[in-house]
């Protein structure tokens, strides 16, 4: 029983320490860089036969956007922190 527990913990620790692929890091960091571009606003409008018209909205802003950090710098530092290497491709950001 103890051996099985130790093996399970060892597998979890080894998995947590494996490096992330550059492609996966780029995908994750692109989202963070997009958020650094500025506030994101969402608006939903609709109607249905049960309850009639409805509307909802949301607004979000990242700490990087509040600090005024350059989205490209956010992307590059994020990828470097996750992989230990510079990005393998440029980020795909929102058109402003």
TAMO-V16460 format. One record per backbone hydrogen bond with DSSP energy under -1.0 kcal/mol. CO is the residue of the C=O (numbers start at 1). NH is the residue of the N-H. If there is no record, write none. Layout:
co=CO nh=NH
co=CO nh=NH
//
This chain:
co=1 nh=5
co=2 nh=6
co=3 nh=7
co=4 nh=8
co=5 nh=9
co=6 nh=10
co=7 nh=11
co=8 nh=12
co=9 nh=13
co=10 nh=14
co=11 nh=15
co=12 nh=16
co=13 nh=17
co=21 nh=25
co=22 nh=26
co=23 nh=27
co=24 nh=28
co=25 nh=29
co=26 nh=30
co=27 nh=31
co=28 nh=32
co=29 nh=33
co=30 nh=34
co=31 nh=35
co=32 nh=36
co=34 nh=37
co=40 nh=60
co=42 nh=58
co=44 nh=56
co=46 nh=54
co=48 nh=52
co=52 nh=48
co=54 nh=46
co=56 nh=44
co=58 nh=42
co=60 nh=40
co=62 nh=66
co=63 nh=67
co=64 nh=69
co=70 nh=74
co=71 nh=75
co=72 nh=76
co=73 nh=77
co=74 nh=78
co=75 nh=79
co=76 nh=80
co=77 nh=81
co=78 nh=82
co=79 nh=83
co=80 nh=84
//
